[in-house]
């Protein structure tokens, strides 16, 4: 079977060509091959004829891999090949969640001469698949490592200008994207989990003052103007207090989908961030929303602020020596009720009338045994250290090693210093620690929730911890290669968008993004070069990849992506 072209000359001297699909068959009587017309496509100057040929070519290539095509046609050669399955899924989720539509609508008001949506998707996909700097993303990743539609004409300046666009429109984009995602996925937003982390920078000097790009228009709920948070030295949760940092706050749903993020000064204390978070989320009008936070956000002012306007909250209470939790809650007698295999709860009410406070003591027996084993090991090491100090000549308690033990976070809590200056294991501190083994205390002002609901609701705060681990590990929120505050803000926003796509994929497949990405990586796109031009063809998906696509309700990619 072959494609035959015939010509006919008109009276005016012009020539018309026709394309026909012919087949060559052996004629036994004539003892020679005879050609037979199977289908006539029509005149070559008609656009419909070319479109029919392209549809036929796509159907044929669906049954042929690039390797088979090259083997059959020596005049075709494979120029390059890239993994395509993960890009196809991210693109499908990007379109399904309406991110492309929202960005196009906002970009239309900016009158930018390049495709902002393609630039932002390219950088978000880079965060999800191979996090790197924006320069490397444009110079290497987009040009040699992946194939993304309509990104070949992007320049490095376009990526940076897209970052500026994202920073300028972050508040409106974030709100519109969340409500679009909530409607599409039927998200439950009655519980909002909030936590903060620190993001350090490998610089020596702090940011001083505000630059021209640091001031942006905020939402009406946030009170007009917001200022970009510069890098300052503060309490670093990762131990890097020697360099400046910023503080990033993140609110997620019970499924771990990001709701909104905040960026604060590097020297901001966690408890002081709740005021703005509460104010901003009120502007979103989420309805009945319960705020869930950890012990770092607890203060009398914050609890009062969260309760304003009928607001509800669930918080983990810090155990302060001599405080109400240690003095009255943990020592209150009562029986625990079994909730799950490793979770028991006991409700405790302190006070009477309107001033009563409701606590739930949660106990994990397995965690209690683990903490006891760890303490025994620490005390054995500490006893050996103290014995070695007494054997030394300068063992008068004023040696450098003695000072290190007292300052140690591992040993210092179990030590006390005698009047003579010698160190001794503090048995009272050990007894106090034993009372808290495997226990944490949850406090809430919502009387409609049972103790079991409060305990399980707070334990879901691990969704934020999982989000932080994903942001810092696979999405590589740090290191940050930007120095301008507005670019740092945009970088965090990009990473949160990548987290949104990853979490949607993980919820749909009930598996980790790493496993999903590896299975989808079997789908590749090949660039073929032949006499008719260039062709980009997708390989046939294997069963593992098809199962992932089926779980996400995404159709397999078309066989022919593009041709030129």
PEHUNOR-V461296 format. One record per helix or strand of 2 or more residues. SS is the DSSP state (H for helix, E for strand). FROM is the first residue (numbers start at 0). LEN is the number of residues. Records with the same first field share a line. If there is no record, write none. Layout:
SS->FROM-LEN  FROM-LEN
This chain:
E->1-8  14-13  31-12  76-7  190-10  214-3  224-3  244-8  257-7  289-4  311-5  336-4  342-8  356-7  414-3  422-3  438-6  523-7  532-6  559-4
H->46-15  65-7  84-12  98-12  115-14  133-12  155-13  169-16  219-3  269-14  294-3  299-11  323-6  352-3  364-27  399-8  411-3  426-9  450-9  461-11  484-25  512-8  542-10
